[in-house]
Amino acid sequence: MQCMADASYVVNGTAVISEALWNPVAKENNLLRGKIADLWTTAKDSIYNERQRPAEKVTSHCTAGQVARGEVPFENYAGNGIADVLAKIAARFSAIPKEEGEHAENIKTLAFLMSVRVAIIEAKVQKSLEEEQLDWEVKLASNPILMRQAVASVQGSLKQNGHDLVHVGVNRTRCRNCHKT
């Protein structure tokens, strides 16, 4: 199967993945560790299993006039138009409702303000302890089970709102559905 794309990063990315499959010196350029690693992994699997070749570049936003003049093949024009329409439909279905987005931003803001307050308290305590020549260190919660329950509760709430979090790196998560980190 031949994949055609009007985005250079897709064409270049599939070429890098394809080369890395046969050339041990080639690198996959962090594609398999980025924000859309799941999509690049699917592309890698398809290329590896020979179901698809690296993507071929096509002209984006081409016109019927370009087709009439023979500058762009009709298949590229039609395929690109269909892909643009499908992308708009997918964007509409995957958009987070305004209310949920505002709620998430409010929670994010509150979490930030709480962390700032905790940092200020820690700094003041550290300063007073240094003045008294005492050692001070931050300790983990005394009951890690409660921490796990709290994390599970937050993840459950997110899941009820249509989000499915996966770890994508140290202290980083991404939603499988909306792809936000």
C-alpha positions in Angstrom: 0.0 0.0 0.0 1.3 3.5 -0.8 0.8 6.3 1.7 0.7 9.8 0.3 1.0 12.9 2.4 1.1 16.6 1.9 3.0 17.1 5.2 6.8 17.0 4.9 7.2 15.7 8.5 5.2 12.6 7.6 7.2 12.0 4.4 10.5 12.5 6.2 9.5 10.6 9.3 8.4 7.5 7.3 11.7 7.7 5.3 13.7 7.8 8.6 11.7 4.8 10.0 12.1 2.8 6.8 15.9 3.4 6.7 16.3 2.5 10.4 14.7 -0.9 9.7 17.5 -1.9 7.3 20.4 0.4 8.3 21.6 -0.2 11.9 23.5 3.1 11.9 20.3 5.2 11.1 18.4 6.7 14.0 14.6 7.1 14.3 15.1 10.7 15.4 13.0 10.4 18.7 9.9 9.7 16.6 9.0 6.7 18.7 9.3 8.7 21.9 7.4 11.9 21.0 3.9 13.1 21.4 2.5 10.9 18.7 4.7 8.0 19.3 1.8 5.6 19.0 1.2 6.7 15.4 4.8 6.5 14.4 5.0 3.0 16.0 2.0 1.9 13.8 3.7 3.4 10.8 6.9 1.5 11.7 5.0 -1.8 12.1 3.3 -1.3 8.7 6.5 -0.5 7.0 8.3 -3.4 8.7 5.5 -5.9 7.7 5.7 -4.5 4.1 2.1 -3.4 4.1 3.2 0.1 3.2 6.2 1.9 1.8 7.5 5.3 3.1 5.0 8.1 2.4 5.2 9.9 -0.9 5.0 13.7 -1.0 2.0 15.2 -2.8 1.1 18.8 -3.4 -1.2 20.3 -0.7 -4.1 22.5 -1.4 -3.9 21.8 -5.2 -6.5 23.1 -7.5 -8.6 21.6 -10.3 -6.6 23.9 -12.6 -3.4 22.2 -11.7 -5.0 18.9 -12.6 -6.3 20.3 -15.9 -2.8 21.5 -16.8 -1.3 18.2 -15.9 0.8 19.6 -13.0 -0.9 17.3 -10.4 -2.3 13.8 -11.0 -6.1 13.6 -10.4 -5.6 10.8 -7.9 -3.4 13.2 -5.7 -6.0 16.0 -6.1 -8.9 13.7 -5.1 -7.0 11.9 -2.3 -5.8 15.2 -0.8 -9.3 16.6 -0.9 -10.7 13.6 0.8 -8.0 13.6 3.4 -8.6 17.3 4.2 -12.3 16.7 4.7 -11.7 13.6 6.9 -9.2 15.6 9.0 -11.8 18.3 9.6 -14.4 15.7 10.6 -11.9 14.0 13.0 -11.0 17.4 14.5 -14.6 18.1 15.2 -15.2 14.8 16.8 -12.1 14.8 18.9 -12.5 18.4 20.2 -12.9 18.7 23.9 -16.1 20.6 24.9 -15.5 24.1 26.0 -16.8 23.4 29.5 -14.4 20.5 30.1 -11.5 22.5 28.7 -12.3 25.4 31.1 -12.7 23.0 34.0 -9.4 21.3 33.2 -7.7 24.7 33.0 -9.1 25.7 36.3 -7.8 22.5 38.0 -4.4 23.1 36.3 -4.3 26.7 37.7 -5.3 25.6 41.2 -2.7 22.8 41.1 -0.1 25.3 40.1 -1.1 27.8 42.8 -1.0 25.0 45.4 2.5 23.9 44.3 3.7 27.5 44.5 2.3 27.8 48.1 3.9 24.6 49.1 7.3 25.7 47.6 7.0 29.0 49.6 6.3 27.1 52.8 9.2 24.7 52.2 11.5 27.7 51.5 10.5 29.4 54.7 10.9 26.2 56.7 14.3 25.5 55.1 15.5 29.0 55.9 14.4 28.8 59.5 16.0 25.4 59.9 19.3 26.7 58.3 19.3 29.6 60.8 19.0 27.0 63.6 21.7 24.8 62.0 19.3 21.8 61.6 19.1 19.3 58.7 15.9 19.2 56.9 14.7 16.9 54.1 11.4 16.4 52.3 10.0 13.0 53.0 7.4 11.0 51.1 3.9 10.6 52.4 3.7 8.3 55.3 1.0 6.2 53.7 1.8 5.5 50.0 -1.4 3.4 49.7 -3.4 6.6 50.1 -1.3 8.3 47.4 -2.0 5.4 45.0 -5.7 5.6 45.9 -5.7 9.4 45.1 -4.0 8.8 41.8 -6.4 6.0 40.9 -9.3 8.3 41.8 -8.0 11.1 39.5 -7.4 8.6 36.7 -11.0 7.2 37.2 -12.4 10.7 37.0 -10.5 11.4 33.8 -11.6 8.1 32.3 -15.2 9.0 33.0 -14.6 12.2 31.0 -13.3 10.2 28.0 -9.6 10.4 28.7 -7.2 7.4 28.8 -3.8 8.3 30.2 -0.6 6.5 29.2 3.0 7.2 30.4 5.2 8.6 27.7 8.2 9.5 29.7 9.5 10.4 33.1 6.7 12.4 34.8 4.8 12.7 31.5 1.5 11.3 30.5 -0.6 11.6 27.4 -4.2 11.0 26.7 -4.7 8.2 24.0 -8.0 9.9 22.9 -7.2 13.6 22.7 -3.4 13.3 22.5 -2.8 16.1 25.0 0.1 15.8 27.5 
